[in-house]
Amino acid sequence: MTDDQRHKVEKPEQRNEIRKPGKHENLTEDQIERIAFLVGHHHTLTGIDGLDYQILIEADYIVNAAENGYSKENVSNFIEKVMKTEAGTRITAEVFGI
C-alpha cells in the first residue's frame, strides 16, 4: 500500500476517532470539528483557510520531505508556492540547507 493509499484509508478512521463522545470533554463542538477537518485534510494543499491549517501543512511537509528524501528542487518549489509562515520557511531552509 502506498503512502497516498494509506492516508486515504486512515483519514476517515482518524476523523471518527476524534468525534467519539467523551474523548475530548474540554473542547467545544466547533473545536472538535476543526480538528477533525484538519486531520482529514492535512495533505490537501488547496483551500487552506486558517493559520492552524497552514502550519499543519508546512510541518507535515517538512517531516515527509525529510523522511522521504525529497529533492532540493521539490523543497524549493514547496517553499515558493505553498509556504506562508516565516517560521516554516526558516525551518525548512535550515533542515534542507537551502
Secondary structure by P-SEA (a helix, b strand, c coil): ccaaaaaaaaaaaaaaaaacccccccccaaaaaaaaaaaaccccccccccaaaaaaaaaaaaaaaaaacccaaaaaaaaacccccaaaaaaaaaaacc
